[in-house]
Structure formats: C-alpha cells, structure tokens
Amino acid sequence: MIEISNFSFKYRESDQPVVSGIDLTIPDGAFVGITGAAGSGKSTLTYALNGIIPHCYPGDFYGSVVIDGLDTCDVVLTDVSQVVGSVCQDVDSQFVTSIVEDEVLYGLENFGVPRDEIEGRVSRALADMGISDLRDRVISSLSGGQKQKVAIASILALNPRVLVLDEPTAELDPASSQAVFDLLARYAREHGTTVVVVEQKIALLSQYADLLVIVDEGRIRFADEPAKVLEHSDELKRIGVNCPRSTTLMNRLRAEGLYGGASVRNVREAREALKEVLA
Ligand SMILES: Nc1ncnc2c1ncn2[C@@H]1O[C@H](COP(=O)(O)OP(=O)(O)OP(=O)(O)O)[C@@H](O)[C@H]1O
C-alpha cells in the first residue's frame, strides 16, 4: 500500500511548491495512471515515490510518502529501491553499463540475488519485453524504443513490489506501447505488483488503469476510475488533457440528454454506446 498524505514539495531552485496538498492512497496490485499537462508535476510525483525526493533533490518537503510501511523520509534511498523499481523519463541517464545483458545483471548482482536465480531472471525479463535478441547489443547502438525496453527489463528482473514508470512508451510505436501496458497489467494481476505509470496518452491509460489521476498545476484534480474521470472531458481539455474524440462525442450526447451510459474510452466502446442511442 502506498499512502501519500498532504504532500507538497518545493525544489530549492523553484519559487513555490511544484506539487501541493497531494493525498493519494494506492492499494497493493493497483494499476495507476497519472497524466496532466506538461510541467504539471507528474515527474515530481514519481520522484516522491521512488525516493529521489527527498534523497537526491534538495528542497522543502511537507507531508509524508509511505510505501509498504516505509516512510521515504526516514529511510535511505537503497531501502526505497528494494521496494520500488523505477524507469525515469530519460532512460539514457539510467544506464550504468554498456551492454544489454550487463545492464539487467547489474541490478540483480547489486541486490544480492542468488547466483542460481540470476540467469533465469535475466532471460525472463528480456523475453517479457520481447528483446531476447538484443542481449549482446551495445546499448548506445539501440533505438530509443529499444532502450526503453531495456530499461524496463532491467527493473522487471528485480521483481519490485512497486513499479513506477515515467512515460515508458514515449519512444514506442502504438503496438509496442500496447504490449508494454499488457505486460505491466499482467505483472499487477499475476504478481500483485503495484504499477504507477505517467503517460501522455489518456486513451491508453484509461484502457488499463484501475485509478486514473489527473494532475493540474501541482494538485490532483481528479483521482477516480477512468470512466468517471472521462466524464469531465471539457474540463480536462481546459487543463491541457485531451480526451479521445469518441469520449468527447458521447459526453456531448449525454449533455444533450441523448445518452445515459458511462463515458466511453475508445471508438469500440463509442460504437456500442451509439447502437444504444440509435436503437
Ligand atoms: N530539479 C528541479 N529543480 C527545479 N524545478 C524543477 C525541477 N524539476 C522540475 N522542476 C519544475 O517543477 C515543475 C513540475 O515539473 P515536472 O517535471 O514534475 O512536471 P511534468 O508534469 O512531469 O512535466 P513534463 O510532462 O513536461 O515531463 C516544472 O515547473 C519544472 O520546471
């Protein structure tokens, strides 16, 4: 369980807090999607979850962030890393070795995983990400999308109880993005891993998230199941979050009194809903 209570943070260099009054409870095994306009504070929230705040960025920290009973302010970063595996937005800054296999091995060896488990974990993580063929490649020679997959594989190999990923599909094509989300959802379902993903594509998040969080100017504007959040497509647009056109269309029909169902997340759901409207 993750409990963020009345959390605010001001970077030493910023004039005012960049996130304020954040209250969020995330049960174990939940799939949480976070989105919001550029600069709204999404990455800052992920830094609070993976311990980078307060351990690497100096600033004013108020409130508390407690992960599986660990208050991130009371423990060292390594303790947080044992529980939270994270993939940051700039994956290049995350790599510590030059070969794909070494990168996945690095974390396992650092975490003291028994030798006889290591090969199985490396192979499984690479296979899960569909990159077994990249095992011996030099990381700097990979495409942006391939690098993202290596970064995710390195974290999956560690079997963290919580996964925090900041725009993990930014460099991926739609099919690979879907495959990564499928995999994350499988980890949540089968291993009870709590997954927190920052993502620009609200349609993709809505398809997978149990809880969709919208951040606006450092505050949580909505935190609810996706269909409930999508009901507010006009307000979302005003704060820089564009819903799929199918969502906006069905919301307009609801406003006109022509549709009474839940907000739709995609064209397929809109098609079904329209059948009802036209019946
Ligand atoms: N290390 C830092 N020092 C000072 N200010 C920072 C730092 N990192 C981020 N900020 C500021 O905090 C605010 C929120 O940034 P953050 O990166 O958390 O937002 P974001 O929603 O993730 O943005 P994006 O979608 O563009 O990645 C921005 O005004 C940003 O300039």
The ligand as an SDF file (V2000), in Angstrom:
LIG
                    3D

 31 33  0  0  0  0  0  0  0  0999 V2000
   15.1050   19.6930  -10.4050 N   0  0  0  0  0  0  0  0  0  0  0  0
   14.2530   20.6950  -10.4930 C   0  0  0  0  0  0  0  0  0  0  0  0
   14.5550   21.9000   -9.9680 N   0  0  0  0  0  0  0  0  0  0  0  0
   13.6830   22.9260  -10.0450 C   0  0  0  0  0  0  0  0  0  0  0  0
   12.4790   22.8660  -10.6280 N   0  0  0  0  0  0  0  0  0  0  0  0
   12.1320   21.7030  -11.1670 C   0  0  0  0  0  0  0  0  0  0  0  0
   12.9950   20.5580  -11.1410 C   0  0  0  0  0  0  0  0  0  0  0  0
   12.3670   19.5360  -11.7640 N   0  0  0  0  0  0  0  0  0  0  0  0
   11.1780   20.0220  -12.1700 C   0  0  0  0  0  0  0  0  0  0  0  0
   11.0340   21.3080  -11.7970 N   0  0  0  0  0  0  0  0  0  0  0  0
    9.8570   22.1630  -12.0680 C   0  0  0  0  0  0  0  0  0  0  0  0
    8.7410   21.5730  -11.4380 O   0  0  0  0  0  0  0  0  0  0  0  0
    7.5690   21.7420  -12.2340 C   0  0  0  0  0  0  0  0  0  0  0  0
    6.9550   20.3840  -12.4810 C   0  0  0  0  0  0  0  0  0  0  0  0
    7.8600   19.6240  -13.2820 O   0  0  0  0  0  0  0  0  0  0  0  0
    7.6410   18.0850  -13.5650 P   0  0  0  0  0  0  0  0  0  0  0  0
    8.8040   17.6170  -14.3810 O   0  0  0  0  0  0  0  0  0  0  0  0
    7.3660   17.3840  -12.2840 O   0  0  0  0  0  0  0  0  0  0  0  0
    6.3020   18.1240  -14.4340 O   0  0  0  0  0  0  0  0  0  0  0  0
    5.7450   17.0820  -15.5020 P   0  0  0  0  0  0  0  0  0  0  0  0
    4.2720   17.1600  -15.3910 O   0  0  0  0  0  0  0  0  0  0  0  0
    6.3780   15.7530  -15.3060 O   0  0  0  0  0  0  0  0  0  0  0  0
    6.2210   17.7280  -16.8670 O   0  0  0  0  0  0  0  0  0  0  0  0
    6.5010   17.0170  -18.2980 P   0  0  0  0  0  0  0  0  0  0  0  0
    5.2040   16.4190  -18.7430 O   0  0  0  0  0  0  0  0  0  0  0  0
    6.9330   18.1750  -19.1480 O   0  0  0  0  0  0  0  0  0  0  0  0
    7.5790   15.9860  -18.0670 O   0  0  0  0  0  0  0  0  0  0  0  0
    8.0250   22.4470  -13.5160 C   0  0  0  0  0  0  0  0  0  0  0  0
    7.7600   23.8160  -13.3620 O   0  0  0  0  0  0  0  0  0  0  0  0
    9.5130   22.2130  -13.5360 C   0  0  0  0  0  0  0  0  0  0  0  0
   10.1910   23.2560  -14.1910 O   0  0  0  0  0  0  0  0  0  0  0  0
  1  2  1  0
  2  3  1  0
  2  7  2  0
  3  4  2  0
  4  5  1  0
  5  6  2  0
  6  7  1  0
  6 10  1  0
  7  8  1  0
  8  9  2  0
  9 10  1  0
 10 11  1  0
 11 12  1  0
 11 30  1  0
 12 13  1  0
 13 14  1  0
 13 28  1  0
 14 15  1  0
 15 16  1  0
 16 17  2  0
 16 18  1  0
 16 19  1  0
 19 20  1  0
 20 21  2  0
 20 22  1  0
 20 23  1  0
 23 24  1  0
 24 25  2  0
 24 26  1  0
 24 27  1  0
 28 29  1  0
 28 30  1  0
 30 31  1  0
M  END
$$$$
